[in-house]
Amino acid sequence: MEATAEEVDRAVRSAHAVRDALADRVARAAFLRAAAELLEESGERVIEAADAETALGRARLTGELARTAAQFRAFAEVVDEGAYLDVHIDHPDASRTPPWPDLRRYKIPLGVVAVYAASNFPLAFSVPGGDTASALAAGCPVVVKAHPDHPATSELCASVLRRAAARTGLPEDVLTVVHGFDAGVELIRHPLVSAAGFTGSVRGGRALYDAAAARPAPIPFHGELGSLNPVVVTAAAAAERAGEIGTGLGGSMTLGVGQFCTKPGFVLVPEGAAGDQLLKSLAGTVGSTGSGVLLDHRMRDAFVAGVRERAALPDVDAPVPPGAAGEHTVSAGFLTVPAARLTAEGPHDALLEECFGPVAVIARYASVDEIAAVLARLPGNLTATLQTAGDETGDPDAGPLLAALTPLAGRILVNGWPTGVAVAPAQHHGGPYPATTSTSTSVGATAIERWLRPVTYQSTPETLLPPELREDNPLGLPRRVDGRRA
């Protein structure tokens, strides 16, 4: 089933050959809506295939399918509105120094986009996922490198999207799928691939990122690689609602057997009675969580080895030991360590690296200064969470700690939990490296910006201008004219 180099070349060239078919915004929006409709119509088959390959369960996959269809509809609305084209028109102005000529700017699609599917979301971050939907919305044909954990689901979803294209009068090759490790390498190197989106491991993503940069013509690589998603619990918050925080943390870190990219994996909790009560509540929640199946045995082996390595470090305890529960399952748990062990470089740095699965590291701090010292050593993240007292204006540590967390992540939460990413216009799913390799988001309306580049026409006759930039605005696009919204 693995694609050869010739098959990858054929897929990319076929996608490149039909790129002009996506130029019509009306047809593109209709395609996106048809994709959502056909995914829902095929829902039973899609969910059955995905559950057979991932063991994520019908309930989880039903929600994921709904989210996936909603993403397509959301991007159809983005295409309809047209604001993503970011049209600017500046008329000639001889009074300026230097004088302004007639300048008209908008954004055009980059070309063929390579999408590397994720293991943990066989729908929402896979063949019909957000990278695919946003790239198609931008007018870019897509070649998806399917994840080996769910090849049948990938083929089924690809057939649905190709049917949606045909139903709306577009060539089916606006979306193709290839399989195999070597195919992924061939894809990133192909000269007709103009950009790539990736969700996966730091190791795999960094290798592809380096390959994208090493090409004769480097291309943008928007990778989501890994995230600790730190949580800081202030002393006032622990004193006020230790039990509630422990229960919420336990639910969030074990959700989906800890296989969410936004799992809170590192938590700073105060020393003392309130912190002890929080850990007691956390232990009750995590301890009552049943064992679960990870996405594949490679991930299970990495999880078991990872928690074993971390638990063996000096001063690390396991109030609820995580690890192997059976031949195919794992048990959830958490580790504790004095925060002082993490304020300087040393063997405990392994605790500051993501461990994929149902485990969290709880660092017990003695002072706010100790929190700051640990946060200064953390890598970039998708999310960072602050748990404060109910009235944060009365929590003296809230303001400084929120300021310390903000540089670490793309989404900052206060008194919430990071698992669950709303597909909304204001959403940002990204963060400093290694969370992502760029400053863009892969979720929400602005994800479309990854697959576009700006072009300015200067002193161009009206008859030669694209319709988006003509003076009479025949497409009715939102735009700025001479610096003002028009």
GUTOR-16184 format. One line per field, with one value per residue (C-alpha): x, y, z; residue in three letters; residue number from 1. Coordinates in Angstrom, 1 decimal. Example, Ala and Ser with C-alpha at 12.3 -4.5 7.8 and 13.67 -1.06 7.14 Angstrom:
2
c1 <- c(12.3:13.7)
c2 <- c(-4.5:-1.1)
c3 <- c(7.8:7.1)
residu <- c(ala:ser)
num <- c(1:2)
This chain:
486
c1 <- c(0.0:3.0:3.4:6.5:8.5:6.8:3.3:4.1:5.3:2.2:0.0:1.7:1.7:-2.0:-2.7:-0.6:-2.4:-5.8:-4.9:-6.6:-9.9:-9.9:-9.7:-13.5:-14.5:-18.1:-17.2:-14.7:-17.2:-19.7:-17.1:-16.3:-20.0:-20.4:-17.5:-19.1:-22.4:-20.9:-18.8:-21.9:-23.8:-20.9:-20.6:-21.4:-18.9:-16.2:-16.7:-16.7:-13.5:-11.8:-12.8:-11.5:-8.1:-7.7:-9.9:-10.8:-14.5:-17.7:-18.5:-15.2:-15.2:-18.8:-17.8:-14.6:-16.7:-19.0:-16.0:-14.5:-17.7:-18.0:-14.4:-15.4:-18.5:-16.6:-14.0:-16.8:-18.0:-14.5:-14.3:-17.7:-16.8:-13.5:-11.8:-9.0:-7.8:-6.8:-7.4:-5.7:-5.9:-3.9:-4.6:-1.8:-0.8:1.9:1.9:3.6:7.4:8.2:5.1:2.7:1.8:-1.4:-0.9:-3.3:-2.6:-4.3:-3.3:-3.1:-2.8:0.7:0.1:0.1:0.1:1.4:-0.5:1.0:-1.8:-1.8:-2.2:-4.4:-7.1:-8.0:-10.5:-10.0:-6.2:-6.0:-7.2:-10.3:-8.8:-8.1:-4.9:-6.7:-9.9:-7.9:-5.6:-8.5:-10.3:-7.2:-7.4:-4.5:-4.8:-3.7:-1.7:-2.1:0.5:-1.8:-0.8:0.0:-2.3:-5.5:-4.9:-8.4:-10.0:-7.8:-8.8:-12.5:-12.3:-10.3:-13.0:-15.6:-13.7:-13.1:-16.8:-17.6:-15.2:-16.9:-20.4:-19.5:-17.8:-14.2:-11.5:-11.2:-7.4:-7.8:-7.3:-5.1:-3.6:-0.3:0.9:4.3:7.4:9.4:6.4:6.4:10.0:9.5:6.5:8.4:11.2:8.9:9.6:5.9:5.0:4.7:4.0:3.4:1.4:2.3:1.0:3.1:6.3:9.2:11.6:9.5:8.4:11.9:13.3:10.6:11.1:14.8:14.1:11.7:14.4:17.2:15.3:16.8:13.7:12.7:9.0:6.9:6.6:3.8:4.5:2.9:5.4:5.0:3.8:3.9:1.0:2.1:-0.4:0.4:-1.8:-1.4:-1.3:-4.6:-6.3:-5.1:-6.4:-9.7:-10.6:-8.0:-10.5:-12.1:-8.7:-7.4:-10.6:-10.4:-6.8:-7.3:-10.1:-8.1:-4.9:-6.6:-9.0:-8.6:-6.0:-3.8:-3.4:-4.5:-1.9:-3.2:-3.0:-1.8:1.5:3.3:1.8:3.2:1.4:2.3:3.8:1.8:-1.6:-3.6:-1.3:-1.5:-5.3:-5.1:-2.9:-5.3:-8.2:-6.0:-5.1:-8.7:-9.7:-6.7:-6.8:-10.4:-9.7:-9.7:-6.9:-6.9:-5.4:-3.0:-3.0:-0.4:2.2:5.1:3.4:2.6:6.2:7.4:5.0:5.9:9.6:9.2:7.3:9.8:12.7:11.2:10.0:13.5:15.0:16.0:13.2:10.5:7.5:4.5:1.4:-0.5:2.0:1.5:2.6:1.7:-1.7:-1.9:-0.5:-2.2:-3.2:-1.8:-2.8:-3.0:-0.9:1.2:4.6:5.7:9.0:10.3:10.3:13.8:15.0:14.0:15.4:18.8:20.0:20.4:19.0:15.6:15.2:13.5:10.5:10.3:9.8:6.4:5.4:2.6:-0.1:-2.0:0.7:1.4:4.4:3.5:6.3:5.8:7.1:8.0:7.8:6.8:10.4:10.8:7.9:9.5:12.8:11.1:9.0:12.1:13.4:10.3:10.1:7.4:3.8:0.4:-1.2:-0.4:-2.9:-3.2:-5.4:-6.2:-8.5:-12.1:-11.6:-8.3:-8.0:-7.5:-4.9:-1.6:0.3:-2.2:-0.9:2.8:2.3:0.0:2.7:5.3:3.1:2.2:5.6:5.4:2.3:-0.1:-3.3:-3.4:-6.2:-7.3:-9.3:-10.0:-8.4:-6.7:-8.1:-10.7:-9.9:-12.9:-13.0:-13.6:-12.4:-10.4:-8.8:-5.0:-3.6:0.1:3.0:6.7:9.0:8.8:5.0:5.0:7.6:5.8:3.7:0.5:-2.5:-3.8:-7.3:-9.7:-10.4:-6.9:-5.4:-6.1:-3.3:-0.6:-1.4:-1.4:1.1:0.6:1.0:0.9:0.0:1.5:0.2:-1.7:-4.5:-8.0:-8.5:-5.5:-6.3:-7.8:-11.5:-10.5:-8.6:-10.7:-12.0:-15.7:-15.2:-17.3:-17.0:-18.1:-15.1:-14.3:-11.2:-9.2:-9.0:-6.6:-6.2:-9.9:-12.3:-14.6)
c2 <- c(0.0:2.3:4.7:4.6:7.7:7.6:7.4:10.4:12.4:11.5:12.6:15.9:16.6:15.8:18.1:20.9:20.4:21.2:24.1:26.6:24.8:26.1:29.7:30.2:31.1:30.2:26.7:26.4:27.2:24.8:22.1:22.7:22.5:19.3:17.8:18.4:17.0:13.9:13.3:13.4:11.1:8.6:9.0:5.4:3.9:6.5:6.1:2.3:2.3:4.8:2.9:-0.4:1.2:3.4:2.1:5.7:4.7:5.7:8.6:10.3:9.7:10.9:14.2:14.3:13.8:16.6:18.9:17.9:18.7:22.0:23.0:22.6:24.7:27.3:27.7:27.9:31.0:32.4:31.9:33.5:36.6:37.1:39.1:36.5:38.0:41.1:43.6:47.0:49.7:52.9:55.5:57.7:60.6:62.9:64.9:62.0:61.8:59.8:60.0:57.0:55.2:53.3:50.2:47.2:44.3:40.9:37.3:34.4:30.6:29.2:26.0:22.4:21.8:18.6:17.6:15.1:13.4:13.0:9.7:10.9:12.5:10.3:12.8:16.3:16.4:13.8:13.5:15.7:17.7:21.4:21.6:20.1:22.2:25.5:24.7:23.9:27.0:29.1:27.6:25.1:21.5:19.0:15.8:14.1:11.7:9.3:8.2:4.5:4.0:4.5:3.8:2.5:5.5:7.8:6.1:6.3:9.9:10.7:9.1:11.2:14.4:13.4:12.7:16.2:17.7:15.9:16.8:20.5:20.3:20.3:17.8:15.0:15.5:18.6:16.0:12.9:10.6:8.7:6.2:5.3:6.8:7.1:8.8:11.4:12.2:12.3:14.6:17.3:17.3:17.5:20.7:21.3:21.2:24.8:24.4:21.7:21.1:18.5:17.2:14.7:14.1:16.5:14.1:13.4:17.0:18.4:16.1:17.2:20.9:20.6:18.9:21.7:24.3:22.4:22.3:24.3:26.5:26.3:26.1:27.1:24.2:24.6:21.8:21.0:18.9:18.6:20.4:20.1:22.5:23.8:24.6:26.9:26.7:29.7:29.2:31.2:28.9:25.8:27.1:28.0:24.9:22.2:19.4:21.0:21.7:18.2:16.6:18.9:18.2:14.5:14.6:16.7:14.8:11.4:12.5:10.3:8.2:11.3:11.4:15.0:17.5:19.9:17.4:19.3:17.4:19.6:21.3:23.6:23.1:24.7:22.8:22.6:21.4:22.9:21.3:18.0:18.2:18.9:15.8:13.7:14.8:14.2:10.7:9.8:10.9:9.4:6.2:5.6:6.0:2.7:1.4:2.4:1.5:3.8:4.3:1.8:-0.4:1.9:4.7:2.3:1.2:4.8:5.7:2.7:3.4:7.1:6.9:4.3:6.5:9.5:7.6:6.4:9.9:11.0:12.6:11.6:9.8:8.2:8.5:6.8:4.9:5.2:2.4:-0.9:-2.4:-5.3:-6.6:-3.8:-1.3:1.4:2.8:6.5:8.1:11.0:11.8:14.4:16.2:19.2:22.2:23.0:20.0:21.7:25.2:24.3:21.9:18.3:14.8:15.9:17.8:14.7:15.8:19.0:16.9:15.7:12.1:11.2:9.3:9.6:11.0:14.4:15.7:17.6:20.0:21.2:24.8:26.7:30.2:32.4:32.9:29.1:29.1:31.8:29.9:26.7:28.6:30.2:26.8:25.5:25.1:26.6:25.2:25.2:26.2:27.5:27.6:29.6:28.5:31.5:32.3:33.0:36.7:37.1:40.7:39.4:36.9:38.8:36.2:36.1:39.1:38.3:34.6:35.3:37.6:34.9:32.3:34.4:34.1:30.3:29.5:30.4:30.0:31.2:29.9:31.1:28.8:26.3:23.2:23.1:19.9:20.8:23.4:25.4:25.9:29.6:32.7:33.9:30.6:30.1:26.6:27.1:28.4:28.9:26.0:23.0:23.4:24.6:25.6:28.8:31.5:30.5:28.6:25.3:25.8:28.7:31.0:32.4:29.0:29.8:32.4:29.7:28.8:32.3:35.0:38.7:40.2:43.9:45.3:48.8:51.2:48.4:49.2:48.4:45.9:43.9:43.8:40.7:41.2:41.3:44.6:46.4:49.9:49.0:46.0:43.6:40.8:42.9:42.1:43.8:45.9:49.0:51.9:54.7:53.3:53.2:50.2:50.3)
c3 <- c(0.0:0.4:-2.4:-4.6:-5.5:-8.9:-7.3:-5.1:-8.1:-10.0:-7.1:-6.8:-10.5:-10.7:-7.9:-9.4:-12.8:-11.3:-9.1:-11.3:-10.8:-7.2:-8.3:-8.2:-4.6:-5.1:-6.3:-3.5:-0.8:-2.4:-2.3:1.4:2.3:0.2:2.0:5.3:4.1:2.6:5.7:7.8:5.4:5.6:9.3:10.3:8.0:8.9:12.6:12.3:10.3:12.7:15.8:14.4:13.7:16.7:19.5:20.4:20.9:19.1:21.5:21.0:17.2:16.8:18.4:16.2:13.1:14.0:14.6:11.3:9.4:11.3:10.2:6.5:7.0:8.9:6.2:3.6:5.4:5.5:1.7:1.2:3.2:1.5:4.3:4.3:0.9:2.9:0.1:0.4:-2.2:-2.1:-4.8:-6.2:-4.0:-5.3:-2.0:-0.2:0.3:-1.7:-3.9:-3.9:-7.1:-7.4:-5.2:-4.9:-2.7:-1.9:-1.2:-3.5:-2.9:-2.6:-4.6:-3.7:0.0:1.7:4.8:7.3:9.2:13.0:14.8:17.7:15.6:12.6:11.4:12.7:12.2:9.4:5.8:6.2:9.0:9.6:7.6:4.6:5.0:5.4:2.5:0.2:1.4:0.4:-3.1:-2.7:-3.8:-1.1:-1.1:2.3:3.7:5.6:9.1:9.3:12.3:10.3:6.6:5.9:7.5:5.5:2.2:3.1:4.0:0.9:-1.3:0.5:-0.2:-3.8:-4.3:-2.8:-5.4:-8.3:-7.0:-7.1:-10.5:-9.4:-10.3:-7.8:-7.8:-5.7:-2.9:-3.0:-0.4:-0.3:2.3:3.7:5.4:2.3:0.6:3.3:2.6:-1.2:-0.7:1.3:-1.3:-4.4:-6.3:-6.9:-3.3:-2.0:1.7:4.3:7.5:10.1:13.4:15.2:17.2:17.7:16.1:13.0:12.6:13.0:10.4:7.9:8.9:8.2:4.9:3.9:4.7:2.9:-0.5:-3.3:-2.9:0.8:1.6:4.7:7.1:9.7:12.2:15.5:17.4:21.1:24.2:28.0:28.5:32.0:34.7:37.7:40.8:43.0:46.8:47.1:44.5:46.3:49.6:48.1:46.0:46.2:45.7:42.6:41.0:41.7:40.2:37.1:36.5:36.8:34.2:31.8:31.9:31.4:28.8:25.7:27.6:27.8:24.0:23.4:22.3:24.9:27.8:31.0:31.5:34.0:37.0:39.7:43.0:46.3:49.2:52.4:53.5:50.6:48.0:49.8:49.6:45.9:45.3:47.4:45.1:42.0:43.3:43.8:40.3:38.5:40.6:39.6:35.9:34.2:32.0:28.4:25.0:23.3:19.6:18.8:20.5:19.6:21.6:24.4:24.7:24.6:27.4:29.6:29.1:29.6:33.0:34.2:33.4:35.1:38.2:38.8:39.2:42.8:44.8:42.3:43.8:42.2:44.4:41.6:39.5:35.7:33.4:31.8:32.9:30.5:27.3:25.3:28.0:30.2:33.6:34.3:37.1:38.2:39.5:42.1:42.5:44.5:42.1:43.4:41.4:38.2:38.6:37.1:34.4:35.4:35.0:36.1:32.8:31.5:33.6:31.4:28.2:27.0:27.8:25.5:27.4:30.7:33.0:34.6:36.6:39.7:40.9:44.5:44.9:48.0:46.7:43.7:42.9:42.6:40.1:38.1:38.0:36.7:34.1:32.8:31.8:30.0:26.2:24.1:24.4:22.8:26.1:29.6:32.4:35.6:38.4:40.7:43.6:42.7:42.8:40.9:41.9:45.5:44.4:44.6:42.5:39.6:37.6:37.8:37.1:34.1:32.7:33.2:31.4:28.4:26.6:26.9:24.9:22.2:24.3:27.9:30.2:33.5:35.8:33.0:31.5:28.1:26.6:24.1:21.4:20.2:16.4:16.6:14.7:17.7:18.4:18.3:18.3:18.1:20.2:20.5:19.4:19.9:20.2:16.6:13.9:13.0:14.6:12.8:14.1:12.8:14.3:13.6:10.7:10.5:9.8:6.2:6.2:6.2:2.6:1.1:0.1:-0.6:-4.1:-4.9:-8.3:-9.0:-11.6:-13.3:-15.9:-14.7:-17.5:-16.3:-12.7:-11.1:-10.1:-6.4:-7.0:-9.4:-8.5:-8.6:-6.4:-8.5:-6.0:-3.0:-0.9:2.4:1.8:3.0:0.5:1.3:4.8:5.6:5.7:2.6)
residu <- c(met:glu:ala:thr:ala:glu:glu:val:asp:arg:ala:val:arg:ser:ala:his:ala:val:arg:asp:ala:leu:ala:asp:arg:val:ala:arg:ala:ala:phe:leu:arg:ala:ala:ala:glu:leu:leu:glu:glu:ser:gly:glu:arg:val:ile:glu:ala:ala:asp:ala:glu:thr:ala:leu:gly:arg:ala:arg:leu:thr:gly:glu:leu:ala:arg:thr:ala:ala:gln:phe:arg:ala:phe:ala:glu:val:val:asp:glu:gly:ala:tyr:leu:asp:val:his:ile:asp:his:pro:asp:ala:ser:arg:thr:pro:pro:trp:pro:asp:leu:arg:arg:tyr:lys:ile:pro:leu:gly:val:val:ala:val:tyr:ala:ala:ser:asn:phe:pro:leu:ala:phe:ser:val:pro:gly:gly:asp:thr:ala:ser:ala:leu:ala:ala:gly:cys:pro:val:val:val:lys:ala:his:pro:asp:his:pro:ala:thr:ser:glu:leu:cys:ala:ser:val:leu:arg:arg:ala:ala:ala:arg:thr:gly:leu:pro:glu:asp:val:leu:thr:val:val:his:gly:phe:asp:ala:gly:val:glu:leu:ile:arg:his:pro:leu:val:ser:ala:ala:gly:phe:thr:gly:ser:val:arg:gly:gly:arg:ala:leu:tyr:asp:ala:ala:ala:ala:arg:pro:ala:pro:ile:pro:phe:his:gly:glu:leu:gly:ser:leu:asn:pro:val:val:val:thr:ala:ala:ala:ala:ala:glu:arg:ala:gly:glu:ile:gly:thr:gly:leu:gly:gly:ser:met:thr:leu:gly:val:gly:gln:phe:cys:thr:lys:pro:gly:phe:val:leu:val:pro:glu:gly:ala:ala:gly:asp:gln:leu:leu:lys:ser:leu:ala:gly:thr:val:gly:ser:thr:gly:ser:gly:val:leu:leu:asp:his:arg:met:arg:asp:ala:phe:val:ala:gly:val:arg:glu:arg:ala:ala:leu:pro:asp:val:asp:ala:pro:val:pro:pro:gly:ala:ala:gly:glu:his:thr:val:ser:ala:gly:phe:leu:thr:val:pro:ala:ala:arg:leu:thr:ala:glu:gly:pro:his:asp:ala:leu:leu:glu:glu:cys:phe:gly:pro:val:ala:val:ile:ala:arg:tyr:ala:ser:val:asp:glu:ile:ala:ala:val:leu:ala:arg:leu:pro:gly:asn:leu:thr:ala:thr:leu:gln:thr:ala:gly:asp:glu:thr:gly:asp:pro:asp:ala:gly:pro:leu:leu:ala:ala:leu:thr:pro:leu:ala:gly:arg:ile:leu:val:asn:gly:trp:pro:thr:gly:val:ala:val:ala:pro:ala:gln:his:his:gly:gly:pro:tyr:pro:ala:thr:thr:ser:thr:ser:thr:ser:val:gly:ala:thr:ala:ile:glu:arg:trp:leu:arg:pro:val:thr:tyr:gln:ser:thr:pro:glu:thr:leu:leu:pro:pro:glu:leu:arg:glu:asp:asn:pro:leu:gly:leu:pro:arg:arg:val:asp:gly:arg:arg:ala)
num <- c(1:2:3:4:5:6:7:8:9:10:11:12:13:14:15:16:17:18:19:20:21:22:23:24:25:26:27:28:29:30:31:32:33:34:35:36:37:38:39:40:41:42:43:44:45:46:47:48:49:50:51:52:53:54:55:56:57:58:59:60:61:62:63:64:65:66:67:68:69:70:71:72:73:74:75:76:77:78:79:80:81:82:83:84:85:86:87:88:89:90:91:92:93:94:95:96:97:98:99:100:101:102:103:104:105:106:107:108:109:110:111:112:113:114:115:116:117:118:119:120:121:122:123:124:125:126:127:128:129:130:131:132:133:134:135:136:137:138:139:140:141:142:143:144:145:146:147:148:149:150:151:152:153:154:155:156:157:158:159:160:161:162:163:164:165:166:167:168:169:170:171:172:173:174:175:176:177:178:179:180:181:182:183:184:185:186:187:188:189:190:191:192:193:194:195:196:197:198:199:200:201:202:203:204:205:206:207:208:209:210:211:212:213:214:215:216:217:218:219:220:221:222:223:224:225:226:227:228:229:230:231:232:233:234:235:236:237:238:239:240:241:242:243:244:245:246:247:248:249:250:251:252:253:254:255:256:257:258:259:260:261:262:263:264:265:266:267:268:269:270:271:272:273:274:275:276:277:278:279:280:281:282:283:284:285:286:287:288:289:290:291:292:293:294:295:296:297:298:299:300:301:302:303:304:305:306:307:308:309:310:311:312:313:314:315:316:317:318:319:320:321:322:323:324:325:326:327:328:329:330:331:332:333:334:335:336:337:338:339:340:341:342:343:344:345:346:347:348:349:350:351:352:353:354:355:356:357:358:359:360:361:362:363:364:365:366:367:368:369:370:371:372:373:374:375:376:377:378:379:380:381:382:383:384:385:386:387:388:389:390:391:392:393:394:395:396:397:398:399:400:401:402:403:404:405:406:407:408:409:410:411:412:413:414:415:416:417:418:419:420:421:422:423:424:425:426:427:428:429:430:431:432:433:434:435:436:437:438:439:440:441:442:443:444:445:446:447:448:449:450:451:452:453:454:455:456:457:458:459:460:461:462:463:464:465:466:467:468:469:470:471:472:473:474:475:476:477:478:479:480:481:482:483:484:485:486)
